[in-house]
Each structure stands twice: as structure tokens, then as C-alpha cells.
Amino acid sequence: MKILQANKFYFLRGGAERYMLELSAWLSSQGHEVVPFAMRHPDNLETLYAEFFPSFVQTDRPRLDLEGLRTFGRMFYSLEARACLSRLLDATRPEVAHIHNIYTQLSPSILDALARRRVPTVMTVHDHHLVSSQYNVCADGCGPDFSRLGIVRGTLARPHKHSYAASFAQAATFAFHYNRGSYRNRVDLFLTPSEYMRRRLLSAGFPEDKVRTVRFGVDADVLQPRFDHDGYVLYFGRLSEEKGVETVIRAAKQLPEIPFKIVGSGPWEPALHAIAHEVKNVEFMGFRSGEALWDMVRGALCVLIPSRVQENFSLAALESMALGKPVISSNVGGMAEAVEDRVTGLLVPPNDLHAWVESIMRLAYDEDARLNLARAARLAAETTFHIRHHHAAVMRAYEDAIVRASTNR
């Protein structure tokens, strides 16, 4: 099968890119032909199809100049991206398209190119963008919920990059595409990693027969578990405000006898260093990946996921479980679908510091309880969340989308 994989970036930048790249590698290993489509970027991986990619636009820093206006126009509708994809489709003729995060840098204009050529289209819903102009929706008690604000209030609240311009752009383009049905009417199947996100789409008016839960998976066969530990508590991931890493430092301050290690990088890193300045049992390890990261996870007594937003699902939780580590996670979004409370880990309210401290102490000082959770976590990774189930569900989605598209012609 020839499969188009479309995402705004074609390099490892975040969770959506990682998922897309790993899925593409697996598809290729199974004999399928993968055709990538993304925005041009200096960090993109090499591909024979780069000549079909639309031009780069700057989105990191909102600007009120010609480049900013160009980005704003791209968010609404990109004639360039549509034309580029049209040429790629004519040159490659894929049997199905798998869409990931395309907003802002590519825009839903590319869905029109797919619809015009009647290419069956599947979309993995990685975040809240289809139901809210706010990508990250705050958990209860962790901040205001801007997800239902209109354009004016959504602009004045400045939820996006603390910028009026960026917030207006997000609110206006969300309203335009939602009312137009840019995604709802042009995608054959939406794949949500959690029932939580499926419910969010249904409540936003997406057709029930178009939305299917396909939970992420982990390849437990290649991740060797370790059930003992080196005595430290671990956080690994992006160091950004919504991830709640400050909770790790505040808990560490109350547990000076337990070492805490923080692995990762991101925009919140300087602030976190300042907060942890006098907390002697917190160590920042910098960015790690591959076996260097897995070795850090294997040495931990548990892994913390203290997110302050409604998480869709968590690959970090599945990876920790596969490595034999219980997870203590904020009980937000779809996290309860990955971490079963008191079975494979512990779920706590994101802003209840006492609950975080108590949960960490329980695993640090009750080895039998920790081991029971660790072994159950590994078993769940080997069975319920094994990547083979995910891959099979994705292939069924491709086949079903092809049937749906042919029926609707």
C-alpha cells in the first residue's frame, strides 16, 4: 500500500512528529511505501519528496510585519500548500492519506486537494485543536478554560504565547475552520488516542461514525524492564509550563532524603532552575534520548507525569510501564486510560501537593507495593498496550477509510 503521511514538520520536534516518524518506519518495514508531506525546514529529514514541500513560515515568535501576515494567511488557507500537495498526489497517487498536525504551517487547505482527488483520509487527533483554539486545555483548578471563548474574548485572554496577535490568529482561524467544517467534512476517519478525546470530538459535533479510539502502543519487546532501582524519582519530557514540572520541585523540597532527577529541555527550563536553586536533592540532567534515556528510566523508583492540562494520552507513561516503572500521574484527560490507579500506578489531582508527596513516599518506602505496581505496569505494556494492537488498528482504519471513500463517491 502507498500511504501519504502529512505533518507540519518532518523531523523529531514533538510527540506528533515522533509518532508519525515511528509509524512511517514501521509501515516501511512491512513493505508499504510511505510518502511524506510537510513544510520546508532546515531540520527536516532527507527525502526524495522535499521538492514538493511548501515554503517555510515562522511561527515561534508572533510578529506584526509582512512575515507575520504571511503566516496569518497560511493559517487560514494556503494556496501554496494545496498546490504543492496536488503536485505530489499527481506524482505518487497514494491509496490513503494519514494526516497528523497540519494546522498553521500547512492549513486544512491540503484536505481540499485530497478530497478533489478522492484520496481516502485518516487523521490522528494529537491535541485539542479540532475542538478548541487553545491547544492545551487547563485541568480543573489549574487555570482558566479558554476552549469555549469566542474570537474577541479569546484574543483578550491571550492564551496563546501570551500574545494578542497570536491569540487572535488562533481564535479566528479556529472559528473559520470549525464553522466551515474543514476537518469534519473532509476526513473519512478520525483516530483518537483516548476515549476522552473521542468524547471531546463528539461533543463538538463530529459524526460518531467518523470517530474511532485507537490507543497508542509501545513495543515492549525492545524495551528491557528493570524492577529494582537506584533510589531516585524521575521526570522526563518537555520543560514547559503546562507539564507541571514545578510540582516535582515542590515535592522534592518536602522530601529532602529522596533524590529527584529531571530529564529534558524546553522554554520553562530557566524558570525551573531558579525555582530549584536551593533544593539540593533536585538534579537537572539535560536532554536525553534513546538508550541514554531508557537507562535513566530503568534506574528510577517511579516516574512522575505532573501535567496541569487535559492530556490526550501519554506515550511517556507507556514507555515507563514497559521499562518496569510505576507511574504517578495527574488524573487529567485520558491519563486514567493509560495508568490504572493502584494497579499500574497512582493517579492524583494535579494541584494537590500533599497527594503528590504522599504518593511518592508510598512508593519510596513500601517496596512490596512499588514492585506490585511495577510488575503490573510491565504486564499491561506487554498485553493491553503492545504496539502490535495499535498497528493492526491503524491498518484496519486505512482499509475502512478506503471502503468509506469508495462508497461515498
Number of C-alpha atoms within 10 A of each C-alpha: 14 17 22 24 23 23 23 24 25 25 18 16 11 11 15 18 18 14 17 24 18 12 17 20 13 14 18 15 10 10 10 14 15 19 20 24 27 27 22 19 17 9 11 15 11 9 11 8 14 18 12 21 22 23 15 15 18 13 14 8 9 21 16 10 9 9 14 18 13 13 22 26 16 22 23 22 20 22 16 16 25 21 17 20 25 19 15 21 20 10 11 13 16 20 17 22 26 22 23 21 23 20 20 22 27 32 23 25 23 24 22 17 19 21 16 10 13 17 23 25 26 25 21 22 23 21 22 19 18 21 21 21 28 23 19 21 24 21 22 15 13 16 12 12 16 21 19 12 15 15 18 12 14 23 23 14 16 16 24 21 12 13 17 17 19 23 25 24 23 27 25 21 23 24 16 13 18 19 10 11 14 19 18 19 13 17 24 25 26 28 21 25 24 25 19 20 26 23 15 16 22 15 12 13 11 20 14 14 10 18 22 19 18 21 22 21 23 25 15 23 12 9 18 13 22 19 19 16 16 11 14 20 24 24 23 23 18 20 23 18 17 21 18 20 24 21 21 24 23 17 18 24 19 13 16 13 11 16 17 24 21 23 20 18 18 13 11 16 18 12 14 18 16 10 13 20 11 10 17 13 17 24 16 16 13 13 16 16 11 7 10 10 14 17 16 21 27 24 19 26 26 27 25 26 25 25 27 26 25 23 25 22 26 20 15 19 25 27 22 27 34 31 27 31 33 33 30 24 25 28 24 23 20 19 23 18 17 27 26 17 18 15 16 27 28 22 23 19 20 23 18 12 16 12 15 26 18 14 17 22 13 13 22 17 10 10 13 10 14 22 19 16 27 29 22 21 28 26 18 21 28 19 14 15 22 20 19 16 16 19 17 11 18 19 12 12 22 22 14 16 23 21 13 16 18 12 8 8 6
